Amino acid sequence: MLSTILCILASLIGTAITAFYFRRNLIRIAEKNKTIESKPKRVMNYPLTVLWYGYLLVFFVGLSVNNLIFD
């Protein structure tokens, strides 16, 4: 029971940290894009960031759901 609670707590903390760094990196990319002239280069800064943080978010949410459903 304690290990389940610790796993849920760790996954919730991981979700919060992922959301924090995702927001921080989007702000950083927006600042960086102000100095780039080419629109294709500006647009290409986003996909890998969104893909990586989307993967992390799905992982931590899935870990939470898994620990809530399967005690």
N, CA, C and O atoms as a GROMACS GRO file, in nm:
protein
  284
    1MET      N    1   0.083  -0.120   0.000
    1MET     CA    2   0.000   0.000   0.000
    1MET      C    3   0.087   0.126   0.000
    1MET      O    4   0.060   0.222  -0.073
    2LEU      N    5   0.191   0.124   0.082
    2LEU     CA    6   0.279   0.240   0.090
    2LEU      C    7   0.352   0.263  -0.042
    2LEU      O    8   0.371   0.376  -0.085
    3SER      N    9   0.394   0.153  -0.106
    3SER     CA   10   0.464   0.168  -0.233
    3SER      C   11   0.372   0.225  -0.341
    3SER      O   12   0.417   0.300  -0.427
    4THR      N   13   0.245   0.190  -0.338
    4THR     CA   14   0.148   0.245  -0.433
    4THR      C   15   0.131   0.394  -0.412
    4THR      O   16   0.128   0.471  -0.509
    5ILE      N   17   0.122   0.435  -0.288
    5ILE     CA   18   0.108   0.578  -0.257
    5ILE      C   19   0.232   0.654  -0.300
    5ILE      O   20   0.222   0.764  -0.354
    6LEU      N   21   0.350   0.596  -0.276
    6LEU     CA   22   0.474   0.661  -0.317
    6LEU      C   23   0.485   0.671  -0.469
    6LEU      O   24   0.533   0.772  -0.522
    7CYS      N   25   0.441   0.567  -0.541
    7CYS     CA   26   0.443   0.572  -0.688
    7CYS      C   27   0.347   0.678  -0.741
    7CYS      O   28   0.380   0.750  -0.835
    8ILE      N   29   0.229   0.686  -0.682
    8ILE     CA   30   0.133   0.788  -0.723
    8ILE      C   31   0.188   0.927  -0.694
    8ILE      O   32   0.176   1.017  -0.778
    9LEU      N   33   0.247   0.945  -0.578
    9LEU     CA   34   0.306   1.074  -0.542
    9LEU      C   35   0.419   1.111  -0.637
    9LEU      O   36   0.428   1.225  -0.682
   10ALA      N   37   0.505   1.015  -0.668
   10ALA     CA   38   0.616   1.041  -0.761
   10ALA      C   39   0.564   1.076  -0.900
   10ALA      O   40   0.620   1.164  -0.966
   11SER      N   41   0.459   1.009  -0.945
   11SER     CA   42   0.406   1.038  -1.078
   11SER      C   43   0.337   1.174  -1.082
   11SER      O   44   0.344   1.243  -1.184
   12LEU      N   45   0.272   1.214  -0.974
   12LEU     CA   46   0.211   1.347  -0.970
   12LEU      C   47   0.318   1.456  -0.966
   12LEU      O   48   0.303   1.560  -1.031
   13ILE      N   49   0.425   1.433  -0.892
   13ILE     CA   50   0.536   1.529  -0.890
   13ILE      C   51   0.601   1.536  -1.027
   13ILE      O   52   0.634   1.644  -1.075
   14GLY      N   53   0.618   1.421  -1.092
   14GLY     CA   54   0.674   1.418  -1.227
   14GLY      C   55   0.587   1.493  -1.327
   14GLY      O   56   0.638   1.561  -1.415
   15THR      N   57   0.456   1.479  -1.314
   15THR     CA   58   0.363   1.552  -1.401
   15THR      C   59   0.375   1.702  -1.380
   15THR      O   60   0.377   1.778  -1.477
   16ALA      N   61   0.383   1.745  -1.256
   16ALA     CA   62   0.396   1.888  -1.226
   16ALA      C   63   0.528   1.944  -1.279
   16ALA      O   64   0.531   2.053  -1.336
   17ILE      N   65   0.636   1.870  -1.260
   17ILE     CA   66   0.767   1.916  -1.309
   17ILE      C   67   0.768   1.921  -1.461
   17ILE      O   68   0.823   2.014  -1.520
   18THR      N   69   0.707   1.822  -1.526
   18THR     CA   70   0.699   1.821  -1.672
   18THR      C   71   0.622   1.942  -1.723
   18THR      O   72   0.666   2.008  -1.817
   19ALA      N   73   0.509   1.973  -1.661
   19ALA     CA   74   0.430   2.089  -1.703
   19ALA      C   75   0.508   2.218  -1.682
   19ALA      O   76   0.502   2.308  -1.766
   20PHE      N   77   0.580   2.229  -1.571
   20PHE     CA   78   0.660   2.349  -1.543
   20PHE      C   79   0.768   2.370  -1.649
   20PHE      O   80   0.781   2.480  -1.703
   21TYR      N   81   0.845   2.265  -1.678
   21TYR     CA   82   0.953   2.279  -1.775
   21TYR      C   83   0.901   2.294  -1.918
   21TYR      O   84   0.965   2.360  -2.000
   22PHE      N   85   0.787   2.234  -1.949
   22PHE     CA   86   0.727   2.252  -2.081
   22PHE      C   87   0.691   2.398  -2.103
   22PHE      O   88   0.721   2.456  -2.208
   23ARG      N   89   0.626   2.458  -2.005
   23ARG     CA   90   0.590   2.600  -2.014
   23ARG      C   91   0.716   2.686  -2.024
   23ARG      O   92   0.721   2.780  -2.104
   24ARG      N   93   0.815   2.654  -1.944
   24ARG     CA   94   0.940   2.732  -1.943
   24ARG      C   95   1.010   2.724  -2.079
   24ARG      O   96   1.060   2.825  -2.129
   25ASN      N   97   1.014   2.605  -2.138
   25ASN     CA   98   1.079   2.590  -2.268
   25ASN      C   99   1.001   2.658  -2.380
   25ASN      O  100   1.061   2.710  -2.473
   26LEU      N  101   0.868   2.658  -2.373
   26LEU     CA  102   0.790   2.730  -2.474
   26LEU      C  103   0.817   2.879  -2.468
   26LEU      O  104   0.826   2.945  -2.571
   27ILE      N  105   0.830   2.933  -2.347
   27ILE     CA  106   0.863   3.074  -2.332
   27ILE      C  107   1.003   3.102  -2.386
   27ILE      O  108   1.025   3.203  -2.453
   28ARG      N  109   1.096   3.012  -2.358
   28ARG     CA  110   1.234   3.028  -2.407
   28ARG      C  111   1.239   3.022  -2.559
   28ARG      O  112   1.312   3.099  -2.621
   29ILE      N  113   1.162   2.933  -2.620
   29ILE     CA  114   1.158   2.924  -2.766
   29ILE      C  115   1.096   3.050  -2.826
   29ILE      O  116   1.144   3.099  -2.928
   30ALA      N  117   0.993   3.103  -2.763
   30ALA     CA  118   0.930   3.226  -2.812
   30ALA      C  119   1.029   3.342  -2.809
   30ALA      O  120   1.032   3.423  -2.901
   31GLU      N  121   1.109   3.350  -2.703
   31GLU     CA  122   1.211   3.455  -2.695
   31GLU      C  123   1.317   3.435  -2.803
   31GLU      O  124   1.361   3.531  -2.867
   32LYS      N  125   1.358   3.312  -2.824
   32LYS     CA  126   1.459   3.281  -2.925
   32LYS      C  127   1.407   3.313  -3.065
   32LYS      O  128   1.483   3.360  -3.150
   33ASN      N  129   1.278   3.288  -3.090
   33ASN     CA  130   1.221   3.310  -3.222
   33ASN      C  131   1.212   3.458  -3.260
   33ASN      O  132   1.196   3.490  -3.378
   34LYS      N  133   1.221   3.547  -3.163
   34LYS     CA  134   1.216   3.690  -3.195
   34LYS      C  135   1.337   3.733  -3.277
   34LYS      O  136   1.330   3.831  -3.351
   35THR      N  137   1.448   3.661  -3.265
   35THR     CA  138   1.570   3.698  -3.338
   35THR      C  139   1.586   3.624  -3.470
   35THR      O  140   1.677   3.656  -3.547
   36ILE      N  141   1.500   3.526  -3.498
   36ILE     CA  142   1.511   3.447  -3.621
   36ILE      C  143   1.418   3.506  -3.726
   36ILE      O  144   1.300   3.529  -3.701
   37GLU      N  145   1.475   3.532  -3.843
   37GLU     CA  146   1.399   3.594  -3.952
   37GLU      C  147   1.310   3.494  -4.028
   37GLU      O  148   1.197   3.526  -4.063
   38SER      N  149   1.362   3.375  -4.053
   38SER     CA  150   1.294   3.277  -4.137
   38SER      C  151   1.179   3.209  -4.062
   38SER      O  152   1.197   3.153  -3.954
   39LYS      N  153   1.059   3.215  -4.123
   39LYS     CA  154   0.943   3.152  -4.059
   39LYS      C  155   0.956   3.000  -4.047
   39LYS      O  156   0.921   2.946  -3.942
   40PRO      N  157   1.006   2.928  -4.150
   40PRO     CA  158   1.021   2.782  -4.132
   40PRO      C  159   1.114   2.746  -4.016
   40PRO      O  160   1.089   2.648  -3.945
   41LYS      N  161   1.220   2.822  -3.996
   41LYS     CA  162   1.311   2.794  -3.884
   41LYS      C  163   1.242   2.821  -3.751
   41LYS      O  164   1.264   2.748  -3.654
   42ARG      N  165   1.160   2.924  -3.746
   42ARG     CA  166   1.088   2.954  -3.621
   42ARG      C  167   0.990   2.843  -3.588
   42ARG      O  168   0.977   2.802  -3.472
   43VAL      N  169   0.920   2.794  -3.689
   43VAL     CA  170   0.819   2.690  -3.667
   43VAL      C  171   0.885   2.559  -3.626
   43VAL      O  172   0.829   2.485  -3.545
   44MET      N  173   1.001   2.528  -3.681
   44MET     CA  174   1.067   2.400  -3.653
   44MET      C  175   1.126   2.392  -3.512
   44MET      O  176   1.172   2.285  -3.473
   45ASN      N  177   1.125   2.500  -3.437
   45ASN     CA  178   1.173   2.495  -3.300
   45ASN      C  179   1.074   2.425  -3.207
   45ASN      O  180   1.113   2.378  -3.100
   46TYR      N  181   0.948   2.419  -3.245
   46TYR     CA  182   0.844   2.367  -3.155
   46TYR      C  183   0.820   2.216  -3.157
   46TYR      O  184   0.800   2.158  -3.050
   47PRO      N  185   0.821   2.148  -3.274
   47PRO     CA  186   0.773   2.009  -3.276
   47PRO      C  187   0.845   1.912  -3.182
   47PRO      O  188   0.779   1.833  -3.114
   48LEU      N  189   0.977   1.917  -3.176
   48LEU     CA  190   1.047   1.822  -3.089
   48LEU      C  191   1.022   1.850  -2.942
   48LEU      O  192   1.014   1.758  -2.861
   49THR      N  193   1.009   1.978  -2.907
   49THR     CA  194   0.978   2.012  -2.768
   49THR      C  195   0.840   1.961  -2.730
   49THR      O  196   0.823   1.901  -2.624
   50VAL      N  197   0.743   1.984  -2.816
   50VAL     CA  198   0.607   1.938  -2.788
   50VAL      C  199   0.602   1.785  -2.784
   50VAL      O  200   0.535   1.727  -2.700
   51LEU      N  201   0.674   1.721  -2.875
   51LEU     CA  202   0.677   1.575  -2.879
   51LEU      C  203   0.739   1.518  -2.751
   51LEU      O  204   0.685   1.424  -2.692
   52TRP      N  205   0.851   1.573  -2.708
   52TRP     CA  206   0.919   1.522  -2.589
   52TRP      C  207   0.835   1.542  -2.463
   52TRP      O  208   0.817   1.449  -2.385
   53TYR      N  209   0.784   1.662  -2.442
   53TYR     CA  210   0.707   1.687  -2.321
   53TYR      C  211   0.570   1.620  -2.326
   53TYR      O  212   0.515   1.585  -2.222
   54GLY      N  213   0.516   1.601  -2.445
   54GLY     CA  214   0.393   1.524  -2.458
   54GLY      C  215   0.415   1.379  -2.418
   54GLY      O  216   0.332   1.319  -2.350
   55TYR      N  217   0.529   1.323  -2.460
   55TYR     CA  218   0.564   1.186  -2.421
   55TYR      C  219   0.577   1.176  -2.269
   55TYR      O  220   0.522   1.084  -2.208
   56LEU      N  221   0.648   1.269  -2.207
   56LEU     CA  222   0.665   1.266  -2.062
   56LEU      C  223   0.531   1.280  -1.989
   56LEU      O  224   0.507   1.211  -1.890
   57LEU      N  225   0.446   1.367  -2.039
   57LEU     CA  226   0.315   1.387  -1.976
   57LEU      C  227   0.231   1.260  -1.984
   57LEU      O  228   0.168   1.220  -1.886
   58VAL      N  229   0.229   1.196  -2.101
   58VAL     CA  230   0.154   1.071  -2.116
   58VAL      C  231   0.212   0.963  -2.024
   58VAL      O  232   0.137   0.885  -1.966
   59PHE      N  233   0.343   0.958  -2.012
   59PHE     CA  234   0.407   0.860  -1.925
   59PHE      C  235   0.364   0.878  -1.780
   59PHE      O  236   0.322   0.782  -1.715
   60PHE      N  237   0.374   1.000  -1.728
   60PHE     CA  238   0.343   1.023  -1.588
   60PHE      C  239   0.193   1.009  -1.558
   60PHE      O  240   0.156   0.958  -1.453
   61VAL      N  241   0.109   1.053  -1.650
   61VAL     CA  242  -0.035   1.035  -1.630
   61VAL      C  243  -0.070   0.886  -1.636
   61VAL      O  244  -0.151   0.838  -1.557
   62GLY      N  245  -0.010   0.815  -1.730
   62GLY     CA  246  -0.033   0.670  -1.737
   62GLY      C  247   0.015   0.598  -1.613
   62GLY      O  248  -0.049   0.503  -1.568
   63LEU      N  249   0.127   0.641  -1.558
   63LEU     CA  250   0.177   0.582  -1.434
   63LEU      C  251   0.081   0.607  -1.319
   63LEU      O  252   0.057   0.518  -1.237
   64SER      N  253   0.026   0.727  -1.312
   64SER     CA  254  -0.073   0.758  -1.207
   64SER      C  255  -0.197   0.671  -1.222
   64SER      O  256  -0.244   0.612  -1.124
   65VAL      N  257  -0.250   0.664  -1.343
   65VAL     CA  258  -0.372   0.586  -1.367
   65VAL      C  259  -0.346   0.438  -1.338
   65VAL      O  260  -0.430   0.370  -1.278
   66ASN      N  261  -0.232   0.390  -1.382
   66ASN     CA  262  -0.198   0.249  -1.358
   66ASN      C  263  -0.193   0.219  -1.208
   66ASN      O  264  -0.243   0.115  -1.165
   67ASN      N  265  -0.135   0.306  -1.131
   67ASN     CA  266  -0.126   0.282  -0.987
   67ASN      C  267  -0.258   0.303  -0.915
   67ASN      O  268  -0.281   0.244  -0.809
   68LEU      N  269  -0.346   0.385  -0.970
   68LEU     CA  270  -0.477   0.403  -0.909
   68LEU      C  271  -0.569   0.285  -0.937
   68LEU      O  272  -0.647   0.244  -0.851
   69ILE      N  273  -0.560   0.230  -1.059
   69ILE     CA  274  -0.650   0.121  -1.097
   69ILE      C  275  -0.601  -0.013  -1.043
   69ILE      O  276  -0.679  -0.090  -0.986
   70PHE      N  277  -0.473  -0.040  -1.060
   70PHE     CA  278  -0.417  -0.169  -1.019
   70PHE      C  279  -0.340  -0.153  -0.889
   70PHE      O  280  -0.221  -0.122  -0.890
   71ASP      N  281  -0.408  -0.173  -0.779
   71ASP     CA  282  -0.342  -0.160  -0.648
   71ASP      C  283  -0.239  -0.262  -0.634
   71ASP      O  284  -0.172  -0.269  -0.531
   0.00000   0.00000   0.00000
